[in-house]
């Protein structure tokens, strides 16, 4: 019976039909995964969409300065802009903002404060992506440490850490996020070693990072429970290596695939949660833009300025879709069980 | 009173009231009279759903200081005096409530003597006693009610009680046997009758706990009873079954029970009323601009704009940098575009730079010192003044409330400060916590949103916001912490003028307001027009829009 590259046995009939038969002999598991990923056109396409959005958001300062000629928080309530040869109010005396002009200034229209929607969209994307990535880093770092410690040491350590994870997990994510966001919005977060002001992007990043820890830590813990019984761990012990060196040197590398698979999924969820918290006023604080705050601000103007909610909504949709589909592709490329499903 | 804070002041006597309120401005779409007055005719029964954009700060009558709180309290907790349940000028008149008649004023305007009506009972059946009045005032002072300076500044012995030097207020004497109540003042105050007509002076039984009873309000005397409180979500104001139109003449029994729900999203709030899923739109909110045309087209027969005697402004803390500097404050006044803020309010502001609004004695009629509020601002001048002050680049935190359009006002204002040369950032906090937060002196907020709706048609009501004697450690309302000797000396004389003689000092009030504008202690920007907007279940014309309390729930009746 043949074995997969991760050591799991699979039936010969299936292994005989593997799509990687043309792979060079001795190819490493990550190189193999990359080959598989390159063949997944949907994943590559949506990964490209996500990358494009990231690049656009990174170019926000350039767009603001050279194309829109305004910043993300600049109000233009009493300004006028030329559209089709006619001068139009950016915001009418009755408070209705202009719609998309489809040229440099106010490309996607203005919001209720006369701010350029396209500029805020890109800056908001920067904020949303920054929070998503930072939150993911926090989640992955802490979840890996906690999962590793809980699974490796077991006993009292596992009991305590698992109960802490259960406690966090028992709260609905959005409610916990809103509660923490509202509580920290005014006074910020002071942990002695570092301090975050109430309107800092770090506050929602830390909150989102913390609430997602159990979602990653528990699967990692489960995997570590199995890995610690493997012969290479025994061999390391026999050689006299300490627990920490065994965890970092032997167990952690075997978690790499799992960690890599989780990263895009957590980024997607973090961005979605950030948008939700910002929509509810517990995430990014005014006047900093984020897609969630833009949707929230646009709600009251839906009947007359629907672009204010649609535009950030679509950006959110394509960003999360892009990461999710790409993340699925990464998982399929790395996860041997997924490989078996594909082969059937 | 602030938007969410309702301060109730005593109404001046008839003559001054007529003059003051008769000068209220009106727009082509406004309906100053709002139709209706309290009568015993019309249908009754059922429950009206009233939406509030912000929960009352408190439902405890001796603590509440928001319009939302007062709307419920003035019909549930009557004091010695209240206001007529009428529209416009007539609604500004004080009428006896638990007192049999108007007081006898002696001793040069410093002693008020009145007698309690006989046979009154609280909603729990307890008999009302004269000694409940001094207890109520003591409770309001200890709470502390945000307007307690009205009591401590004028009633003899109230300051000593407040500071713990006395166990009771020596200036109030109450005889339970005869029902006679005597109040001695430290100095004459022309608007004192308005003071004891505040809902916070609404009687509660002696012995009522001093702590915050918002979740389970104490019994009161009135046509309505507060009950079923779900904090920040809902509460009910139900008809008192023992109340009749004859219990207190001029305070009719209600026609419908009221179910109040908090709806912080004004879009949802307006849609619910438009679609008849709720009955009353919070008069303190504004219709979202996107719905305004729909409302006018589909519900024109149940919508009207009501002029209010109000001022919307940004306070400037004169005790901390950078706004302890005159040039910095004046610079801000030059920079703010009042037309822009009017647009944020859906066009429902009359741009202004004066503190005393149109319709109130003392409103200046001359040119604004910072340019025409209906024209573009002078940003160049603003930047020059800021540069001269040496405070360019100062960090400023701008405080604002979370709900629209106040959040938008604050965001706009922050942008203006940044354009001028400050380093400004916004701090938006939840509505219900906003005024208690910025009213805490420990915080020393530099600048932020504020507003004031008249409690009574007397400029002294507005000027308590500029009076150093009203500054208090918590629940402070003098957000700019103004401490100006000229203002103090003027107020000492002007506040003593009886309400029926306000005309004689109109010029002095006007000069004082012009002085205030020059000193730039605040940045006034607008006078509000508010919506009277109902579902088609209610008789729109019968309902009173009260000049102080907005929609008079006791006059709501089904069609």
Interface residues (C-beta under 8 A of the other chain):
Chain A: X73 X74 X75 X77 X78 X91 X92 X93 X94 X95 X96 X112 X113 X114 X182 X185 X186 X198 X199 X281 X285 X286 X287 X299 X300 X301 X302 X303 X304 X305
Chain B: X265 X266 X267 X288 X289 X290 X291 X292 X293 X294 X337 X339 X340 X341 X342 X343 X344 X345 X346 X347 X376 X400 X402 X404 X405 X407 X408 X410 X411 X412 X414 X415 X416 X418 X419 X425 X426 X427 X428 X429 X430 X437
